[in-house]
Amino acid sequence: MENRIRRFATLDSTMEKAAELASAGAATGTVVVAGEQTAGQGRLGRSWYSEPGAGLYFTEILRPKLCPASLPVVTLALGLAVAEGLEEVSGAACDLRWPNDVLIGPRKVSGILALLQDEVLLAGIGVNVNHTRFPADLEAIATSLRIASGRVFDLDAVLAVLVERIDGWMELLLEQGKEPVLRTFTQRSSYARGRRVTVEQEGGAVEGVTDGLDPQGFLYVRGADGKRRLILAGGVRPA
Ligand code: BTN
């Protein structure tokens, strides 16, 4: 495990460093870890709060033999891997909010950013591990393993479990296809079906009730007009 890990005290973002190393030929399974990020990237152009030494900030370089159309399901699989791994280390029940926010109760404990760059999948994972507090704008929506469980965690031990789970889910996806990922996500996520949500879209917010996943891993939301819309991207939150 340790020989796959490239550690950096400070990076702008592990995504940038991983992209650079992947272009230079870094092996599949290389994991780029930062003690802190000065420009951590979130989904939808947001930033990722990366308190020095308190969390896990890493990007795994993967070269799965999958077409770009599989990216949504890969994203769901990464969420499942992280949710399972965090449950294993902390004992706290983790929920998933489509596409791949990992929650403890209603609050976010981990975010995942999956980018496909040429043939390379950059799986960026941020986990709030030992944070005891958050900036005011995140206080109501974020949590950490420590806040949720009252315990302090060894970051390397958490990393090892997450990488093992990620590798496991990627293998399963390659061997058995999308179905196990879609089925498990639908069973596990309280957001997959019957949840009243608001989805921020470029053209404005869509409100409705979640109604399962399509075969590609996109989310159906049924509006008050009875129409079922397919959500391809966007921030989902409880209405
Ligand atoms: C999100 O929920 O918006 C996704 C957050 C992803 C954050 C991680 S931290 C490690 C990796 N490097 C980054 O700059 N972002 C991802």
Boltz pocket constraint, residues with backbone or C-beta under 6 A from the ligand:
constraints:
  - pocket:
      binder: B
      contacts: [[A, 12], [A, 13], [A, 14], [A, 15], [A, 37], [A, 39], [A, 40], [A, 41], [A, 42], [A, 43], [A, 44], [A, 46], [A, 47], [A, 48], [A, 56], [A, 57], [A, 58], [A, 59], [A, 101], [A, 110], [A, 111], [A, 112], [A, 113], [A, 124], [A, 125], [A, 126], [A, 127]]
      max_distance: 6.0
